[in-house]
Amino acid sequence: MAKGRILYINQGVMPFSEENEATVMNRYLPQYTQELGREIRVFVPRFTDINERKHQLHEVIRLSGMNLIVNNCDHQLIIKVGSIPTARLQVYFIDNEEYFVKYGDTFDGKGMLKPTNDERILFFGRGALEAVRKLAWQPHLIHFSGWFSGMVPFYLRRINKENAFFSGTRTVLSLEADGFKGKFAEDMERKMRADGATAKDLRLYQNLDYPTLMKAAITYANGIVISSPNVDPELVQFAKENKRHVLDYIPDRTEFYAKINKMYETLCGSALNN
């Protein structure tokens, strides 16, 4: 019997995404966790640089088709899946014709954040959690990473107000060296309010830029992993001032992944080993 269920919601995973420090960790940490006997699921956005033909992605019909309302408009949630055969891992992709095809890259030619990213991260955060609900697969812990997954805590709180599916689910955030210039659209607050944000929520997301988004995610997370020696020092300090469970970066990959899984056990207790 699997020793607990861990949901990974990542910004990118190698080999589907370009290889870098973050995508390598997002590739090998789930494998390490799975080899400990835990049951896992991995969700990422289906950005346009992911070659569907090369990686043989195909739509998961039983999960696709629901509509999510973002900015008072219906947007179809499409779920695709690909595999990493050498690791016996499946990766689920959150897709939508408008958000992940039409809108293209997340940054413009000058490296500035595109204004369309506000709705994209809202759609991705909610879409990943709704897909898990449709799977009827209740995770003991959600480990999310990268700024694109930064709205996961907001939607986790919102969904728990509606029903108890994620009741008791703990969260871990990996801070990455993925800072960017620019801010999200000025009407982000209105879009969040339309999706159930309270005044308390919105205080954390005012004038939303990279540090503000990640500080909000830190505030709601139960554990923080410093996944790179190049993480913004301001965020590292904020995490340590506000959280009891902070794991510093460890260069040795095997030791690091072991310590992360020990954090999972600390946060979830006996539930993760039943």
C-alpha positions in Angstrom: 0.0 0.0 0.0 1.3 3.5 -0.9 2.7 5.5 2.0 0.7 8.7 1.6 -0.2 10.8 -1.5 1.9 13.8 -2.6 0.7 16.2 -5.3 3.4 18.2 -7.2 2.3 21.3 -9.0 5.3 22.7 -10.8 6.1 25.4 -13.3 8.1 23.0 -15.5 9.5 19.5 -15.5 12.4 18.2 -17.5 12.5 16.7 -20.2 9.3 18.5 -21.2 10.6 21.9 -20.3 14.1 23.4 -20.9 16.7 21.9 -18.5 17.6 24.2 -15.6 18.1 23.9 -11.9 14.3 24.0 -11.1 13.1 21.6 -13.8 15.8 19.0 -12.9 14.6 19.0 -9.3 11.0 18.8 -10.4 11.9 15.8 -12.5 13.9 13.8 -9.9 12.2 14.7 -6.6 8.9 13.1 -7.5 10.8 10.0 -8.7 12.7 9.8 -5.4 9.4 10.3 -3.5 7.7 7.6 -5.5 10.5 5.1 -4.9 9.9 5.6 -1.2 6.5 4.0 -1.8 4.5 7.1 -1.9 1.7 7.7 -4.4 2.3 10.9 -6.5 0.7 13.0 -9.2 2.5 15.8 -11.1 0.8 18.8 -12.8 2.4 21.5 -14.9 1.2 24.1 -17.4 1.3 23.2 -21.1 3.4 26.1 -22.4 3.8 26.5 -26.1 7.5 25.4 -26.0 6.4 21.9 -25.0 6.4 19.7 -28.1 3.3 17.5 -27.9 4.3 15.3 -30.8 7.9 14.7 -29.5 6.7 13.9 -26.0 3.5 12.0 -27.2 1.1 14.0 -25.1 -2.6 12.9 -25.4 -5.7 14.3 -23.9 -7.3 12.7 -20.8 -10.9 12.8 -21.9 -12.3 11.8 -18.5 -10.7 14.8 -16.9 -11.1 17.4 -19.7 -14.2 19.4 -20.6 -15.1 21.3 -17.5 -15.3 25.1 -17.7 -13.6 27.4 -15.3 -14.8 31.0 -14.9 -11.9 33.5 -15.0 -12.7 37.2 -15.3 -16.4 36.4 -15.7 -15.8 34.2 -18.8 -15.9 30.5 -19.3 -12.6 28.8 -20.3 -12.4 25.2 -21.1 -10.0 23.1 -19.0 -8.1 20.6 -21.1 -5.9 17.9 -19.4 -3.2 16.1 -21.3 -0.7 13.6 -20.1 2.8 12.5 -21.0 5.2 10.0 -19.4 8.8 9.7 -18.4 9.3 6.0 -19.1 12.7 5.7 -17.4 11.2 7.0 -14.2 7.8 5.4 -14.5 6.3 8.8 -14.0 3.2 10.4 -15.6 3.0 14.2 -15.9 -0.4 15.9 -16.3 -0.6 19.2 -18.3 -3.1 22.0 -17.7 -4.0 23.3 -21.2 -6.4 25.8 -22.8 -6.5 27.1 -26.3 -6.4 30.8 -25.3 -4.2 30.8 -22.3 -1.5 28.3 -23.4 -1.6 28.6 -27.2 -2.8 32.1 -28.2 -1.0 34.0 -25.4 2.3 32.3 -26.0 5.3 33.1 -23.9 5.0 34.5 -20.3 7.5 37.4 -21.0 8.0 39.8 -23.9 11.1 40.4 -25.9 12.5 42.7 -23.2 12.0 40.1 -20.5 9.0 41.9 -19.0 6.0 40.1 -17.6 3.2 40.0 -20.1 -0.1 41.5 -18.8 -2.0 38.3 -19.7 -0.3 36.3 -17.0 -2.7 37.3 -14.3 -5.5 35.2 -15.8 -3.1 32.4 -16.8 -1.9 31.8 -13.2 -5.5 32.0 -11.9 -6.6 29.4 -14.5 -3.6 27.1 -13.8 -3.8 27.2 -10.0 -7.5 26.4 -10.0 -7.3 24.0 -12.9 -4.7 21.8 -11.3 -6.8 21.5 -8.1 -10.1 20.9 -9.9 -8.5 18.2 -12.0 -7.3 16.5 -8.8 -10.8 16.7 -7.4 -12.2 15.1 -10.6 -9.7 12.3 -10.2 -11.1 11.8 -6.7 -7.5 11.6 -5.5 -7.1 13.3 -2.1 -3.5 14.3 -1.4 -2.0 14.4 2.0 0.3 17.1 0.9 0.7 19.5 -2.0 4.3 20.6 -3.0 4.2 23.5 -5.4 7.0 25.4 -7.0 7.7 28.4 -9.3 5.9 31.7 -9.5 3.4 30.3 -12.0 2.0 28.1 -9.3 1.8 31.0 -6.9 -2.1 31.1 -6.8 -2.4 27.5 -5.6 -2.7 28.5 -1.9 -5.5 31.0 -2.7 -7.5 28.4 -4.6 -6.9 25.7 -2.0 -8.4 28.0 0.6 -11.3 28.9 -1.7 -12.1 25.3 -2.5 -12.0 24.3 1.2 -14.7 27.0 1.9 -17.0 25.2 -0.6 -16.3 21.6 0.5 -13.9 19.5 2.5 -12.1 17.7 -0.3 -8.7 19.2 0.6 -9.4 19.4 4.4 -6.2 18.5 6.2 -4.0 18.8 3.2 -0.7 20.3 4.0 1.4 22.5 1.6 5.1 22.9 0.9 6.4 25.7 -1.3 9.8 25.5 -3.2 11.3 28.9 -3.6 13.2 29.1 -6.9 15.6 31.6 -8.5 12.8 32.7 -11.0 12.3 36.3 -10.2 11.0 38.6 -13.0 10.5 42.3 -13.7 7.1 44.0 -13.9 3.7 43.6 -12.3 0.5 41.8 -12.9 -2.5 43.6 -14.4 -4.0 46.3 -12.2 -7.4 44.7 -12.2 -6.0 41.4 -10.7 -7.7 42.3 -7.4 -11.1 42.5 -9.2 -10.6 39.2 -10.9 -9.7 37.5 -7.6 -12.6 39.1 -5.8 -15.0 37.7 -8.4 -13.5 34.3 -7.6 -14.2 34.5 -3.9 -11.2 36.4 -2.5 -11.8 38.0 0.9 -10.5 41.3 2.1 -7.9 39.3 4.1 -6.7 37.5 0.9 -6.5 40.7 -1.1 -4.3 42.5 1.5 -1.6 40.0 0.5 -1.9 40.5 -3.2 -1.9 44.3 -3.6 0.3 45.8 -6.3 1.2 42.3 -7.3 4.7 41.7 -8.5 7.1 38.8 -8.0 8.1 39.4 -4.3 4.5 40.1 -3.3 3.2 36.9 -5.0 5.8 34.7 -3.4 5.4 36.3 0.0 1.7 35.5 -0.2 2.5 31.9 -1.1 5.0 31.7 1.8 2.3 33.1 4.2 -0.1 30.3 3.4 2.4 27.4 3.1 3.1 25.0 5.9 6.7 24.4 4.8 9.3 26.2 2.7 12.1 24.6 0.7 14.9 26.9 -0.5 15.6 25.0 -3.7 18.5 27.1 -5.0 21.4 29.0 -3.6 20.3 31.9 -5.8 16.8 32.4 -4.3 16.1 36.1 -3.6 17.6 36.8 -0.1 14.5 38.9 0.8 12.2 35.9 0.3 14.5 33.6 2.2 14.5 36.0 5.2 10.8 36.5 5.0 10.3 32.7 5.0 12.5 32.2 8.0 10.8 35.0 9.9 7.3 33.7 9.2 7.6 29.9 9.2 8.8 27.2 11.5 9.4 24.7 8.8 12.1 26.0 6.5 14.6 23.7 4.7 17.8 25.4 3.4 19.3 24.4 0.1 21.5 21.3 0.2 23.9 20.8 -2.8 23.8 17.0 -2.6 20.7 15.9 -4.4 20.0 12.6 -2.6 20.5 14.2 0.8 18.3 17.1 -0.2 15.4 15.0 -1.4 15.6 12.8 1.7 15.4 15.9 3.9 12.4 17.1 1.9 10.6 13.8 2.4 11.4 14.0 6.1 9.7 17.4 6.1 6.6 15.8 4.5 6.5 13.4 7.3 6.9 16.1 9.9 4.0 18.1 8.5 1.6 15.2 7.8 2.5 12.9 10.7 1.2 9.3 10.7 -1.2 10.0 7.8 1.7 9.9 5.4 2.9 6.4 6.5 -0.4 4.6 6.7 
